[in-house]
Amino acid sequence: MTTALITGASSGIGAVFAEQLAAQGHDLVLVARSQEKLQAIADQLISTYGINATVIVQDLLAEGATANIFSQLEVQGIDLDLLVNNAGFGTYGELADGELTTYLNMIQLNISVLVDLTYRVLQGMKVRRSGSILNISSTAAFQPIPYFAVYAATKSFVLSFSEALWYECQPYGVKVLGVCPGPTETQFFKTAAFPDAMESPPGQSLASPAEVVREALKALEQGQSNVVTGGLTNQILVNAGRFIPREMLTKAVGDMFKVN
Ligand SMILES: NC(=O)c1ccc[n+]([C@@H]2O[C@H](COP(=O)([O-])OP(=O)(O)OC[C@H]3O[C@@H](n4cnc5c(N)ncnc54)[C@H](OP(=O)(O)O)[C@@H]3O)[C@@H](O)[C@H]2O)c1
């Protein structure tokens, strides 16, 4: 039996990772802040799939969060075979009009916590010469996004970091994958306070989290360094920027994301 830890497992893409990994027979460690939601997901997956599921209620922005998670795993004798770094958030708006604390928390959760958990889990995986790390980036990683500037930049970090580690970890048999979903039907846009007139990024339809997770797990199995989920449309969107001068690209994206 293998064990997967999923951050942000209480809703959206993370909850679907929990479901699909349980269906494949993995034991789970579910991490997020919402205790009731996590427990309900764990109870349902235990009874449906007969797996073990451990709930760790943890605000990943709290001091000592990652050390606390790993000490709980140690006490319970759990070695991780798969880490899914999924917890993250964005916030819409002009940088100067938002709260500085929100941006710094975003960088902390989307980047620092992800690097911290990756570093900690790699220690055991390197010794055991096996394991997988799946980091959730975004199609936002491929171009600057005015009014979503910090978020897009954090996701560029996640993709670059994941691809570099994919190479570094090959000699000891650890797989690393950066997953780039396009707009997906979750709580994300509500949390990000997208304007009512713009419930999701303009001109793009929402994918189901089930599709995103299916494509991500397939890419992980195939040993890819990255995957843009959502088929040809997202492939075209993320590659379009390569052939356009950067300022022109940024202006086009900015015009799309601006509320007049
Ligand atoms: N939806 C999209 O369009 C989309 C597209 C590309 C990439 N992504 C990425 O996909 C990932 C999952 O997002 P989602 O779309 O599934 O959104 P979501 O439904 O809002 O889920 C976010 C998850 O992160 C957890 N979380 C947030 N802050 C946390 C904290 N401080 N400590 C612990 N857990 C925290 C939330 O749980 P609690 O509130 O219970 O803590 C929740 O489980 C994110 O990294 C996001 O950037 C989303």
The ligand as a Tripos MOL2 file, in Angstrom:
@<TRIPOS>MOLECULE
LIG
   48    52     1     0     0
SMALL
NO_CHARGES

@<TRIPOS>ATOM
      1 N1         -9.4170   26.4970  -10.2440 N.am      1 LIG1
      2 C1         -8.6130   26.9220  -11.1950 C.2       1 LIG1
      3 O1         -9.0260   27.5380  -12.2040 O.2       1 LIG1
      4 C2         -7.1370   26.6270  -11.1080 C.ar      1 LIG1
      5 C3         -6.3690   26.7030  -12.3070 C.ar      1 LIG1
      6 C4         -5.0040   26.4480  -12.2280 C.ar      1 LIG1
      7 C5         -4.4220   26.1380  -11.0330 C.ar      1 LIG1
      8 N2         -5.1820   26.0970   -9.8870 N.ar      1 LIG1
      9 C6         -4.5110   25.7560   -8.6230 C.3       1 LIG1
     10 O2         -5.1110   24.5900   -8.1120 O.3       1 LIG1
     11 C7         -4.8620   24.5210   -6.6990 C.3       1 LIG1
     12 C8         -6.1490   24.1320   -5.9750 C.3       1 LIG1
     13 O3         -7.0950   25.1670   -6.1290 O.3       1 LIG1
     14 P1         -8.6380   24.9070   -6.4160 P.3       1 LIG1
     15 O4         -8.9320   25.4490   -7.7590 O.co2     1 LIG1
     16 O5         -9.0140   23.5110   -6.1140 O.co2     1 LIG1
     17 O6         -9.2930   25.9420   -5.3880 O.3       1 LIG1
     18 P2        -10.0980   25.7400   -4.0150 P.3       1 LIG1
     19 O7        -11.3260   24.9530   -4.2680 O.co2     1 LIG1
     20 O8        -10.2190   27.1320   -3.4880 O.co2     1 LIG1
     21 O9         -9.1170   24.8920   -3.0900 O.3       1 LIG1
     22 C9         -8.0230   25.4590   -2.4030 C.3       1 LIG1
     23 C10        -7.5820   24.4920   -1.3230 C.3       1 LIG1
     24 O10        -6.4380   25.0450   -0.6420 O.3       1 LIG1
     25 C11        -6.6700   24.9860    0.7530 C.3       1 LIG1
     26 N3         -5.9910   26.0720    1.4390 N.ar      1 LIG1
     27 C12        -6.0820   27.4070    1.1450 C.ar      1 LIG1
     28 N4         -5.3670   28.1170    2.0430 N.ar      1 LIG1
     29 C13        -4.8150   27.2180    2.9080 C.ar      1 LIG1
     30 C14        -3.9940   27.3370    4.0530 C.ar      1 LIG1
     31 N5         -3.5840   28.5310    4.5090 N.pl3     1 LIG1
     32 N6         -3.6310   26.2160    4.7180 N.ar      1 LIG1
     33 C15        -4.0580   25.0020    4.2890 C.ar      1 LIG1
     34 N7         -4.8190   24.8310    3.1960 N.ar      1 LIG1
     35 C16        -5.2110   25.9220    2.5200 C.ar      1 LIG1
     36 C17        -8.1810   25.0750    0.9050 C.3       1 LIG1
     37 O11        -8.6090   24.4370    2.1050 O.3       1 LIG1
     38 P3         -9.1190   25.1730    3.4580 P.3       1 LIG1
     39 O12        -9.8360   26.4090    3.0480 O.co2     1 LIG1
     40 O13        -9.9430   24.1200    4.0960 O.co2     1 LIG1
     41 O14        -7.8490   25.4340    4.2020 O.co2     1 LIG1
     42 C18        -8.6560   24.2440   -0.2860 C.3       1 LIG1
     43 O15        -8.6780   22.8750    0.0600 O.3       1 LIG1
     44 C19        -4.2890   25.8920   -6.3200 C.3       1 LIG1
     45 O16        -2.8980   25.7990   -6.1800 O.3       1 LIG1
     46 C20        -4.6320   26.7770   -7.5160 C.3       1 LIG1
     47 O17        -3.7340   27.8330   -7.6590 O.3       1 LIG1
     48 C21        -6.5180   26.3220   -9.9100 C.ar      1 LIG1
@<TRIPOS>BOND
     1     1     2 1
     2     2     3 2
     3     2     4 1
     4     4     5 ar
     5     4    48 ar
     6     5     6 ar
     7     6     7 ar
     8     7     8 ar
     9     8     9 1
    10     8    48 ar
    11     9    10 1
    12     9    46 1
    13    10    11 1
    14    11    12 1
    15    11    44 1
    16    12    13 1
    17    13    14 1
    18    14    15 2
    19    14    16 1
    20    14    17 1
    21    17    18 1
    22    18    19 2
    23    18    20 1
    24    18    21 1
    25    21    22 1
    26    22    23 1
    27    23    24 1
    28    23    42 1
    29    24    25 1
    30    25    26 1
    31    25    36 1
    32    26    27 ar
    33    26    35 ar
    34    27    28 ar
    35    28    29 ar
    36    29    30 ar
    37    29    35 ar
    38    30    31 1
    39    30    32 ar
    40    32    33 ar
    41    33    34 ar
    42    34    35 ar
    43    36    37 1
    44    36    42 1
    45    37    38 1
    46    38    39 2
    47    38    40 1
    48    38    41 1
    49    42    43 1
    50    44    45 1
    51    44    46 1
    52    46    47 1
@<TRIPOS>SUBSTRUCTURE
     1 LIG1         1 GROUP 0 **** ****
